[in-house]
């Protein structure tokens, strides 16, 4: 096993180009939910992250504990295991 060091950043720490990459990645899996109109009819809504404001995207990434490299590629799935 080889160990490597990865610098991971929260969304708020990224530059604008990297944030754009994050939003592009998030838009591949938009939020999908149901709501009702004024007549009680169920309406399926899809919300893309590119339509959200900066604060909402930042909150979403923080809640889901997403981490990124300096280019905006996700690295939150990496795990660090301590040797015994």
C-alpha positions as CSV (number, residue, x, y, z in Angstrom):
1,X,0.0,0.0,0.0
2,X,1.2,3.5,-0.9
3,X,0.2,6.5,1.0
4,X,-0.3,9.8,-0.7
5,X,-1.1,13.3,0.6
6,X,-4.1,15.0,-0.9
7,X,-4.9,18.6,-0.4
8,X,-8.7,18.8,-0.1
9,X,-10.8,22.0,-0.1
10,X,-14.3,23.0,0.8
11,X,-16.3,24.7,-1.9
12,X,-15.9,28.1,-0.2
13,X,-12.1,27.8,-0.5
14,X,-12.1,27.3,-4.3
15,X,-11.4,29.9,-7.0
16,X,-14.1,30.8,-9.5
17,X,-12.9,28.3,-12.2
18,X,-12.9,25.4,-9.7
19,X,-16.3,26.4,-8.4
20,X,-17.6,26.3,-11.9
21,X,-16.3,22.7,-12.2
22,X,-18.1,21.8,-9.0
23,X,-21.4,23.2,-10.2
24,X,-21.0,21.4,-13.5
25,X,-20.5,18.1,-11.5
26,X,-23.5,18.8,-9.3
27,X,-25.7,19.6,-12.3
28,X,-25.2,16.0,-13.4
29,X,-27.4,14.9,-10.5
30,X,-30.0,17.7,-10.0
31,X,-32.4,17.9,-7.1
32,X,-35.7,16.1,-7.9
33,X,-38.8,16.7,-5.7
34,X,-42.5,16.9,-5.8
35,X,-44.7,19.8,-4.9
36,X,-48.4,20.7,-5.3
37,X,-49.9,23.6,-7.3
38,X,-52.7,25.8,-6.0
39,X,-55.3,23.1,-7.2
40,X,-53.6,20.3,-5.3
41,X,-52.1,18.7,-8.4
42,X,-48.7,17.0,-7.8
43,X,-45.9,18.6,-9.9
44,X,-42.5,17.1,-10.3
45,X,-39.8,19.7,-10.0
46,X,-36.1,19.5,-11.0
47,X,-33.7,22.1,-9.7
48,X,-30.2,22.5,-11.2
49,X,-27.4,23.8,-9.1
50,X,-26.4,26.2,-11.8
51,X,-29.7,28.0,-11.2
52,X,-29.0,28.4,-7.4
53,X,-27.1,31.1,-5.7
54,X,-23.6,30.7,-4.3
55,X,-24.7,30.4,-0.7
56,X,-27.1,27.5,-1.4
57,X,-24.4,25.6,-3.3
58,X,-21.9,26.2,-0.5
59,X,-24.5,25.0,2.1
60,X,-25.3,21.9,0.0
61,X,-21.6,21.0,-0.3
62,X,-21.0,21.6,3.4
63,X,-24.0,19.5,4.5
64,X,-22.9,16.6,2.3
65,X,-19.3,17.0,3.4
66,X,-18.0,17.3,-0.2
67,X,-14.3,18.0,-0.6
68,X,-12.5,19.0,-3.8
69,X,-9.0,19.3,-5.2
70,X,-7.9,22.8,-6.2
71,X,-9.4,22.3,-9.7
72,X,-12.9,21.4,-8.4
73,X,-12.8,17.7,-8.9
74,X,-14.4,15.8,-6.0
75,X,-12.2,13.9,-3.5
76,X,-14.7,13.5,-0.7
77,X,-14.9,9.8,-1.3
78,X,-11.3,9.2,-0.4
79,X,-10.7,7.7,3.0
80,X,-7.7,7.9,5.3
81,X,-6.9,4.8,7.2
82,X,-4.5,5.0,10.1
83,X,-1.9,2.2,10.4
84,X,-2.0,0.2,13.6
